Amino acid sequence: MTQSLSKFVKELQAIVGEENATDDQAICASYSRDQHWHFVPAKNPAYIVRPANKEEVRRVLTFANNEKIPVIPYSTGINVRGLTIPVHERSILLDLSRMNRIVEINPEMKTATVEPGVTFGMLLEKTKKYKLRPAFPDAPLTASVLANYYLRGIYQTSAVDGHDHTLSYEMVLPNGETIKTGSRSLSEMPYFRYGVGPDFTGVFCAHPGTCGVVTELTAKLYRLYDNRKEYFVGFDDAGTPRKIIYNLMHDELAASIRLVDNQSWLKGICGTFDYPYEKLPKFVLCVLVEGVDGIFEAKDKLVQEYITESGGTVLEFPEEFKRTFEEESLGGAEKSCMVFGLRGNYHCIGLYGPLTLAAKYYEVHEKTALEVGIPQDHIHFYINPIYSFHGQLCYFELDIFYDGGDLGFGEKLRNYNEKQFHRLLDLGIYGWFRPYAGIIGPTADRIGYLADVWKKYLRILDPNEIMNRGKLF
Amino acid sequence: MEQERKDEILSAIHHCVKCKLCSISSFHPNAEWLPLCPSGQFYGYQAFYAPGRMEIFREILDGEITEPSEGLLKSVYACTLCGACYERCKQITSVELRLPELFEEMRAELVKKGWALDVHKNIAEKIKETRNAYGEKYEYKAKSPDGNADVLYYIGCTARYRVPEIADAMLQIFDKLGIKYRVMNEEWCCGSVLLRTGQVEAAKELMEHNIEEIKRSGAKTVVFTCPGCLMTFEKNYPDMGVELLHSTQFLTRLGGMKVKKQGLEVAYHDPCHLGRDLGIYDEPRAVLSTVADIKKMKREREEAWCCGSGGGVKSAYDEFALWSATERLKEAKEAGAKALVSACPFCKRNLKEAADKEGKGTEVYDIVELVNRSLEG
């Protein structure tokens, strides 16, 4: 390195404007941690750069590539697992929150095209007038639509949406070239995932900012129905509700199906801490039915029949809880974030697997947590099944809600992870929800030559290894 | 800072999971994206939102930040301490520490290191010299008709020297209602601006003086038109055994005012110190509704958008302060209001300045001005 740091800042400021690039220590410190700091320690980026458009992104990447400066893309700042915390010195954190245009909402195509700084809340505000909505993750609605969909075809609060919501996108590579995936590569119509050749839309996904910077993404939107009804059914164990979940999914009856324990996510789903949740059965299945006239009534009738034969207890909740469940499922997670307030931080392993293993996942979660000294009442769990349910696909979340201020607890969590990753892999999973260094490490050994191909592929796209390196391998 | 307090603060910082729901108002059930953090919205960097600012505080406490860089000072001081982030956070996470107080302590830490802003140091100097925050050499001419009255009106620096129409209105209301009142012979600045900007030590002498004067007066009730002064007396002063009331509380309690409704369509702007800090939301609306028609804005009460002038921002970052006020004026206009009414001299001053600059004709008042105008005396 021959240039001084201030020289770099000047060059970056020349691209994005003086107000939008800095190496000020305090400003950089504000990007130094996320909630995963027990695993990924705080580290300041060297520069924060806030581009306004894709041309500025391109110029910043080209500059960084020439200078071999690491770049960490960052969308709206709702980050977990240390994915935007620098590993290397001299890193540029590319804060894309200024790029917050909703480029298009196409109600006829049921699509939205957005920039990285568009949040789920911003998008719903604009789509609701067409009676459309995005698929929501169980992340705050302040999170980025683009980043969530690009990071992984997301799990969501509405089972009916299926798994993959991304149709196409454009990505700026470190060398300054732009690639467009899906039908976007051929025409001005970005509405189809499969364009020419392999499914590049999928190939570039799930790499947390390690290939390039996605500047625009087109995603599916889903219908909002006026007819809705909610049910809450209590179970004493995680295994018994398997049958009703299977039936509801198999017959495609419910918009949202969520099995949660009575001490964590249920509080957010109901929207209050102030309720005697401890008196409820240990697990609660939350079911939301929706549809057009005629179909809705028919679905609802069948749902009621399945509930009757489920062996569970129908819970009578206040109307307000039902409304909150609707809003959280079909309008973005807001109150669900109350789980963060249970003890002040959370740890979770999110994974995809079949419903058939639900009880076993919970069993191994509880066993491992207790082994490493995590108290029973810190151990939580939920299941979101996903249409079209091939492979009985579900998103599972093995949660531990803990006191973030208890520095000693971090050691327990690290011990938990060390054992649990291997146990889950031994038990059998479809995949991890969220790729990050801590979880890819123990997994890479098990995927054979695919890991080599993956690494080589990244090297082709990013030969100077500037893109968020250290976040996968 | 004592280790115990430092640990408490660090623990609170560790409990922030950076969901940033603190930066928007309640989303459900109307599904409207309404920003709530003026500082973050204006400056954009994470450092200007509560989660990022807390990380900066962590680095200060851990001794990692050792220089008062421009970014440090701006991120710490370009915050109005409006407390909207805290209101949202406590709905979601039951957070244990009030964020405005946390950020005040952050400023106090900076002051201890000698890193206060020059403009704030100058205010402290002016106060030392003149006993008011504006360095004015003259006194607001307020008669004190009844030296033995139970009610004492604490006017405050801003209503004395920058928006005297508020003090005038309040005094006229007392007269019209036939209420015996007095003002302090020597009213010194309450110390709010010093406390909010971390200059805690400099406020002590002012507080001692005011306590002594009020005790000596024998007043039983102190009335404030300035929520900043009221909040400072409520939270920073020791209990003086007197009742402290905002003008709208005083007028509500009094009741039975003979007022003539003006037919003016107004929006009510909740001052941060009055609303979020003191929980006074209903009385201003009750009083205002007797003299004007209130149009509801989207962000109100606990989730009101700040006018932009508090926490030392007006003196240090006027462009930001006026931008925030302009945003509020837009909201009032969208609500169909012809005037924006507040219950705070500091809010009025900033909102009025923004309205005048904008030149779009939105009128700005304090509640007591409209009451005085409507009061049959």
Interface residues (C-beta under 8 A of the other chain):
Chain A: N20 T22 D24 Q25 A26 I27 A29 S30 Y31 S32 R33 D34 Q35 W37 A42 I48 R50 T76 G77 I78 N79 D95 S97 R98 T119 G121 M122 L124 E125 K128 P140 L141 T142 F273 R323 T324 E327 E328 G331 G332 E334 K335 C337 M338 F340 G341 G344 N345 Y346 D403 G404 G405
Chain B: L10 S11 A12 H14 H15 V17 K18 C19 K20 L21 S23 I24 S26 F27 H28 P29 A31 E32 W33 G44 Y45 Q46 A47 Y49 P51 G52 R53 E55 I56 R58 E59 E64 I65 E67 S69 E70 G71 L72 S75 V76 I92 T93 S94 V95
